[in-house]
C-alpha cells in the first residue's frame, strides 16, 4: 500500500497533463500512487492519459461520464486512495522532484498539522518561471476569515482529517478548497506552509491580471 496518494482531476488537459504526470513519476519519494480522474474531457485527454501511464500500476486512471467539477472528481480519487497522506496535483502544474518526500517528512515531524502546502513558482506555457507565490507560514485561525491562507494545489493532507470533515463539498464548483480548509480550521486543525518552492503553477504572465 502506497504511503502517499496523489490526486489529480483533469478537464480538457490533453496539452498539459503530461508535465504533471512526469513530475510525479520522478519523485524522490517512491512510495506513492497517483489517481487521476478525467472529468469528461472532450479534447482527447483520456487517450493521452492511456499513453502516458501505460502499464505503470502506480497510476490509476478513472473518468466521469459527465462533467461533475473538481470537488466531485477529487472526492472520487480520494475514495480510491490507499495512502495515509493525500497530495493534490493540478493537471496543468508541476511538482518539484522532492515535493512528496519533503511534505511527508514534515507531517511526520509535526503530528499537530493536518495539511502542509509550499511556496510556488509561476510558470508560463512552456514551463519558464516568471514569478513567485508566497503565503504565511503558520496562519492563525482569524487569518482564514480574510481568505485562503495556503496554495491549495501544493498541499498534502492527512487523509483521516479530510474524512473527518467530509472531504470536498461536491455541491460547490468554485472555492471548494477554501470551504474545506475553513472546516478543518474550525475543527481545530492546523494548516501550514513550508517556505520552500516545491510546486509550480502554470499561469501565463499575460493572463495574470485576469485571474484570481
N, C-alpha and C positions, 0 to 999 in steps of 0.2 A: 504494500500500500504506500503510495506516494505521501511525502510529508507536506508538500505544498501543492495546492491545486490552483492553477492559473485559469481564470475565466475570461473569455473574450466573446462579445457579441458583435456581429458584423452585419451591416446592411449596405449593399451595393459598394463593396470594398475590394473588388477584384484587382484594382490597380495599386493597392497599398498593403493589403493584408500579408503579403509575403515578407515584408520587412518586420512586421510584428512577430510572425511565426519564427523567423530566423533568429530574432533577438532572444526568444525563449529557448530555442534549440541549443544555443551556445552558452547558456548559463553555467557559471562555475559551480553552483549547487546542482547536483544531478538527480536528487530525489524529488522529482516533480512530475506532475501530469498537467495537461492543458486541455480544457474542454472549450470548444468553440461552437457557438450557436449562430447559424446563418438565419437571420430574421427575414426569411422570404425575399432574398435579393433577386433582382431582375437583370443583373448585368453579368451573369456567369460566375459569380463568386463561389458557388458550390463546386463547380468544375475546377476552379483554381485551387480550392482547398484540397480536393481529392489528389491533385497533382503534387501539392506541397507536402502533405503529410505522408503520402504513400503508405508503406507498411509500418510506419513508426507507431507502435502501440501506445506511446506516451500521449499521443494526441487522440482525442475523442471528438468527432465532428457530428453535430446534430443540426436539424433545421426545422423551422416553423413552417406550417402550411400557409399561414397568413402573417402579415407583419403585425407583431404584437408589442414592439417597443423594447427599450433596453432593460427596464425593470423586470418584465416577464422573462426575457431571454437570459438575463444574469441569474435569476432565481432558478431557471431550468438547468443552467450549468451547475449551480451550487447543489441542486438535487442529485446530480451525478458525481459530485466531488467526493473523494475519499480522504483528502488531506486534512491535517489539523489546522492549517492556515489557508486562507483564500487570498490570492493576489489578483487584483484587477489588471487587465491589459487591454487597452483600447485597440481596435483593429488598424488604426492609422498611425499609431505611435510606436515607440521603440524603447525597450528596457536596456539599461546598461548590463553588461555581462555578469557583474557581481551583484545585481539588484536583489535577487531572491536570497542569496547567501547572507547579505548584509541585513536584510529586513528580518529574516527568520532568526538570525543570531540576536538581533535587537529584542525581538519579542521573547526569546528565551531568557534574556538578561533582565527584562522588565515585565514580570508577571502582572503588574498593575495596569499595563497598557493593553487595550483591546485592538488597536489599529495603529499602524505606522505608515506615514507617507514619506515623500522625499521632495527635495527641490527638483525642478525640471528645466531642461533647456528647451527653447523653442527652435524648431527646425522648419525649413521650407519644403517644398515639394520634392526636391532632390536630396533632402537629408542634411543640407547645410545649416549649421547653427547660426542664429541671428539674434537671439535674446535669451532671457532667463526668467523663470518664475520662482519666487521665494515667498514663503509664508512663515508665520510664527512657529517656533519650535514646540512650545507647550502652551497652547491657548487655554485660558481659563473658561469656566462654564459660561460666564456672561459674554465672552467674546463671540460665542456662537450666535448670539442674537443679532450680530452685525452681518452675518452671512457665513458661508463655508470657510473654515479655517485650515483646510487641507486640500491638496491637489488629488481629487478622487481617483483618477486613473493610475496614480502612483502608489496607491495604498495596498498594504497587506493586512488582512483582518484575522482575528481568531474566529474560526468558523462557529464555535459554540456561542460566542457573543452575538454574532449575526442572527443565529437561530433563536436566541433568547428574546430578541426584539421583533421577530417575524420577518426577517430579510427585507428586501426592497418592496415598496408598496406598488403592486402591479397596476393599480389604477392611475398611476402618475406617469406621464410621458416626459415631463421636464422636472428638474430639481429633485428627482427621486434619490439622488445621492445625499443632498443636504438633509432631506427628510430622514434618511437612515441615520446619519451622523447625529442629528438632534435627538432622535430617540435613544441612541446609545448614550449620549452625554446626559440626557435626562435620567437615565437609569444609573448614573454614577460612574459610567465607564470613561476611560481616558484615551484620547486620540492625540497623537503627537506626530511631529515631522523630524526626520534626521536631516541635518544640514549638509547633505551630500546630493550631488546630481546623479541620481540613479535612474532617471527617466527622461524621455524626450517627447514633447508634444508636437505633433505635426500641425503647424499653424502658420500659413503663409503671411509674411510681413504685410503684404498688400491688403489682406483681409482682417488684420488685427483690430483695426478701429471699428469694424462692423460686427465683431463677435463679442460675446460676454453678456 
